[in-house]
Amino acid sequence: MIPNIVPSAKSGKYDPIALHQVSPIGLFIFVVIMILMVIATAEMNSHHVSDTIITAVAVSVTLLALYILFALKMASQWEKAVVLRMGKFQTLSGPGMFWIIPIMDSVTSWIDHRVMVTPFNAEKTLTKDTVPVDVDAVLFWMVWDAQKAALEVENYRSAITWAAQTALREIIGQMALADILIGRHKMDADLQKIIDERTTPWGVTVQSVEIRDVVIPKDLEDAMSRQAQAERERQARVILGESERQIAASFSEASKAYIDNPTALHLRAMNMLFEGLKQKGALVIVPSSAVDTMNLGGLSGLVAMGENLAKKE
């Protein structure tokens, strides 16, 4: 069967048998022979040849033309024609031109050996954790044995589609929703294996299966979104707590440097106070214990220095 074929008048679908009933080259030879026969008949009439001879020649030439018309077939480069003789398998013919015996022989199938693409889906199928999902997938396959494809199954295209769909439903029922969403590669491999096992007896091999889309119910999608947001907030809080722990550890480590060095602690406190006073309109509250520890005169001078700097800015 080939994709570039004419539609059937009854069903509206493509009918490869109807397309190949008469080959273009056979039709051309038939027309040429009939034209030559008409010319030859007119020539014999002009020479007063007997009607019996003219009729015999016309009948013979017509039968020859009809034989060529129906006996000469032509298959495309990617095709194989399945020929039956008196209802039994005779041979596979093509690609190119070949001959059959009209009435005795019949071409029942034209098998396309190119890679085919078949979309299929599973709607409202329950997962292992009872979640209804819609899954769309694409199947890439090809016929490797035209004889089996024609004789072992009635319609191998339809059979492949149904086999792929049932396999997809089977796989979905064995997997949880989370595994389907994050494990598409494993799902593709499992589908290819199952479908290939079913289609190999028909002379068909599956090259690959690809999941295109997984659709889940809207309510469940919203719930999963809220769950993901809550998880992100939890991780943010954990990271913040870890940062606070690290800061506290750093302060604890830094405090050890001031234990036996009060002068360094005094200078650090004055530096922090100075940095605060540098900001315009800054209000610095200093504990009384810090004032007692520091020199009051030094503190007053530091404040005055900060005010001068603020005015200059």
Summary of the structure (lengths in Angstrom):
residues: 313
radius of gyration: 44.3
end to end distance: 87.9
largest distance: 149.7
contacts: 823
relative contact order: 0.07
helix: 56%
strand: 21%
